[in-house]
Each structure stands twice: as C-alpha cells, then as structure tokens.
Amino acid sequence: MTPPRARTWSRIGHTPVVRVRGRGAGRVSMAGLACYKPGERSRLIYAIREYHRRKGEPKGFGWRDFRDLIVRARIQLGGPIVLVWDNARIHLVPPLKAFFEANAHWLTVFQLPTYAPDLNPQEGIWSLVKRDIGNLAAADLGQLTRAVKRKLKMIQYRPHLVDSCLTNTGLIMDG
C-alpha cells in the first residue's frame, strides 16, 4: 500500500503532498501476456493477486501461476504459442523448464537477454498501468486492486495500446 510516486502539478510554490497512514496493508501483483498474431488484433491476458500480509499467504506469483496463465492463453488463443519472456528468477525454475519440455509440441520458449526491459512489450503495459495509478491515494488494498483491474481491462479493449507496446521495443513480427 505504499503509494507509487508520480509527477503532478500545482500552483507555483505549493508542493502537493498526499498524506498516507499506516505502513502498508499489502501488495497487488500482476502477471500478463501481450499476445500478437499477424492479421489479428493484439490481446492482453493477465492475472492479478492481492497479498494481505497473512501468515502462509503467497506474496506473489509462483511457477504454477505462470504455468496456469500460459495454459489459459493457449485455450483462449486456440493454437501454438511462442513465449518470449525475461529472465526473472521465477521464470527459470526447474518445474517450469520441465513444463516447457513436456509441452514443446505447442509451446516454444525464448529468453530475452539479461535485464532487457526495453525489449519486453509487457513492460510497456505495466508502465501504462502504473502511470494511471501513480496519483491514486488508495484507502485500502481493494481500491488499489479495482483501479489496477480497471486500467488493465481498458488496455485489453484497446488493441492499439498493446500494439504500441510492441512498436516501442523495435521488434517486428514476421507474417
């Protein structure tokens, strides 16, 4: 619940200050796939998880969550998938590698170079979401989650935004 920092404006000489109380009541984690196919509209498939600081509750996404997101994408897209993703530690765990090998007939995986957010279109999606909630002073975790879901749904229904995130990477699709 620590608010993200964002730029805003106010009258000259009056710095805007938003007071927040508490030390943070949790976290909202996002995972998503920006899906591109020549001749079809771009798609965004995502999952959100809240962390309430409860004992035994996972703080973020585990390898099973990523596996389930990829399987859900295959069902929604109805075909083979070429997955290009970063080198986050959770993406490199042995159970995920075993899942990739077991499903090599419909899943091809490419790793981006180490620390290359400029090549990852999904980073553009996260940037759009964070830009929108940057000046939000959420009263509780639910309000923050609703704001994130609203922004992701807005991006989901505007394929030109998802396309622009691929364009900003400089990568191209071969038809």
C-alpha positions as CSV (number, residue, x, y, z in Angstrom):
1,M,0.0,0.0,0.0
2,T,3.0,2.3,-0.1
3,P,1.8,4.7,-2.8
4,P,3.8,4.9,-6.1
5,R,5.5,8.1,-6.8
6,A,4.3,10.1,-9.8
7,R,4.6,13.6,-11.1
8,T,1.8,16.1,-10.9
9,W,1.4,19.8,-10.9
10,S,0.2,22.5,-8.6
11,R,0.4,26.2,-8.1
12,I,3.9,27.7,-8.1
13,G,5.4,27.5,-4.7
14,H,2.9,25.0,-3.3
15,T,4.3,21.4,-3.4
16,P,1.4,18.9,-3.5
17,V,1.6,16.5,-0.6
18,V,-0.6,13.4,-0.1
19,R,-0.5,12.1,3.4
20,V,-0.9,8.3,3.8
21,R,-1.5,6.5,7.0
22,G,-0.2,3.1,8.1
23,R,2.8,1.2,6.9
24,G,1.2,-0.6,4.1
25,A,-1.5,-3.2,4.2
26,G,-0.4,-5.4,1.4
27,R,0.6,-5.6,-2.3
28,V,-1.0,-6.1,-5.7
29,S,1.0,-8.3,-8.1
30,M,0.3,-8.5,-11.8
31,A,1.4,-11.1,-14.4
32,G,0.4,-10.9,-18.0
33,L,1.0,-11.9,-21.6
34,A,0.9,-9.5,-24.5
35,C,-0.2,-11.7,-27.4
36,Y,0.4,-10.8,-31.1
37,K,-0.5,-12.7,-34.2
38,P,-0.2,-11.2,-37.8
39,G,-3.6,-10.3,-39.2
40,E,-5.4,-10.4,-35.9
41,R,-6.0,-8.0,-33.1
42,S,-3.5,-7.9,-30.3
43,R,-4.6,-9.4,-26.9
44,L,-3.7,-8.9,-23.3
45,I,-4.2,-11.9,-20.9
46,Y,-3.4,-11.2,-17.3
47,A,-3.8,-12.3,-13.7
48,I,-3.8,-10.3,-10.5
49,R,-3.0,-11.3,-7.0
50,E,-3.5,-9.5,-3.7
51,Y,-1.2,-10.0,-0.8
52,H,-2.7,-9.1,2.6
53,R,0.3,-9.9,4.8
54,R,-1.5,-13.0,6.2
55,K,0.5,-15.9,7.5
56,G,1.1,-18.6,4.8
57,E,-0.3,-16.4,2.0
58,P,1.9,-16.2,-1.1
59,K,3.4,-12.8,-1.7
60,G,3.4,-13.0,-5.4
61,F,3.1,-15.4,-8.3
62,G,4.6,-18.9,-8.2
63,W,5.7,-21.1,-11.0
64,R,2.3,-22.9,-11.0
65,D,0.5,-19.5,-11.5
66,F,2.7,-18.8,-14.6
67,R,2.1,-22.3,-15.9
68,D,-1.7,-21.8,-15.5
69,L,-1.5,-18.4,-17.2
70,I,0.3,-19.9,-20.2
71,V,-2.3,-22.8,-20.4
72,R,-5.1,-20.2,-20.2
73,A,-3.5,-18.3,-23.0
74,R,-3.3,-21.4,-25.2
75,I,-7.0,-22.1,-24.6
76,Q,-8.0,-18.5,-25.4
77,L,-5.8,-18.2,-28.4
78,G,-6.5,-21.7,-29.7
79,G,-3.1,-22.5,-31.1
80,P,0.6,-22.9,-30.5
81,I,2.4,-20.3,-28.5
82,V,5.8,-18.7,-28.9
83,L,6.6,-17.4,-25.5
84,V,9.3,-14.6,-25.2
85,W,10.0,-13.6,-21.6
86,D,12.5,-12.1,-19.4
87,N,15.0,-13.8,-17.0
88,A,13.1,-13.3,-13.8
89,R,14.2,-15.9,-11.3
90,I,10.8,-17.5,-11.1
91,H,10.8,-17.9,-14.9
92,L,13.9,-20.1,-14.7
93,V,12.9,-22.7,-12.0
94,P,13.2,-26.4,-12.9
95,P,9.4,-27.2,-12.7
96,L,8.7,-24.5,-15.4
97,K,11.5,-25.8,-17.6
98,A,10.0,-29.3,-17.2
99,F,6.6,-27.9,-18.2
100,F,8.1,-26.3,-21.3
101,E,9.8,-29.5,-22.3
102,A,6.7,-31.6,-21.8
103,N,4.7,-29.2,-24.0
104,A,7.2,-28.5,-26.7
105,H,4.7,-29.6,-29.4
106,W,2.7,-26.4,-28.8
107,L,5.0,-24.1,-26.7
108,T,8.3,-22.6,-27.9
109,V,10.2,-20.5,-25.3
110,F,12.8,-17.8,-26.0
111,Q,14.5,-15.9,-23.1
112,L,15.2,-12.3,-23.5
113,P,18.8,-11.2,-22.7
114,T,19.6,-10.5,-19.1
115,Y,18.0,-7.2,-18.0
116,A,16.4,-6.1,-21.2
117,P,13.2,-4.3,-20.3
118,D,13.4,-2.2,-23.5
119,L,12.8,-5.4,-25.5
120,N,9.8,-6.6,-23.4
121,P,6.4,-5.3,-24.6
122,Q,4.9,-6.3,-21.3
123,E,6.9,-3.6,-19.6
124,G,5.1,-1.0,-21.7
125,I,1.8,-2.4,-20.4
126,W,2.9,-2.2,-16.8
127,S,4.1,1.3,-17.4
128,L,0.6,2.3,-18.7
129,V,-1.0,0.8,-15.6
130,K,1.5,2.4,-13.1
131,R,1.2,5.8,-14.8
132,D,-2.6,5.7,-14.3
133,I,-2.4,4.8,-10.6
134,G,0.5,7.0,-9.8
135,N,-1.6,9.7,-8.2
136,L,-4.1,7.4,-6.6
137,A,-4.2,7.6,-2.8
138,A,-6.0,4.4,-2.2
139,A,-7.8,4.0,1.1
140,D,-7.4,0.2,1.1
141,L,-6.0,-2.6,-0.9
142,G,-9.3,-3.4,-2.6
143,Q,-9.5,0.1,-4.0
144,L,-6.0,-0.2,-5.4
145,T,-6.9,-3.6,-6.9
146,R,-10.0,-2.2,-8.5
147,A,-8.0,0.6,-10.1
148,V,-5.4,-1.8,-11.5
149,K,-8.1,-4.1,-12.9
150,R,-10.0,-1.2,-14.4
151,K,-6.8,0.0,-16.2
152,L,-5.9,-3.5,-17.4
153,K,-9.4,-4.0,-18.8
154,M,-9.2,-0.7,-20.5
155,I,-5.9,-1.7,-22.2
156,Q,-7.4,-5.1,-23.0
157,Y,-10.2,-3.5,-25.0
158,R,-7.8,-1.1,-26.9
159,P,-5.6,-3.3,-29.0
160,H,-3.8,-0.3,-30.4
161,L,-2.3,0.2,-26.9
162,V,-1.0,-3.3,-26.9
163,D,0.4,-2.9,-30.4
164,S,2.2,0.3,-29.4
165,C,4.0,-1.5,-26.6
166,L,5.4,-3.9,-29.2
167,T,6.3,-1.0,-31.5
168,N,8.2,0.7,-28.7
169,T,10.5,-2.3,-28.4
170,G,11.6,-2.0,-32.0
171,L,10.8,-5.7,-32.5
172,I,8.8,-6.8,-35.5
173,M,6.6,-9.8,-36.4
174,D,7.3,-11.9,-39.4
175,G,4.0,-12.9,-41.0
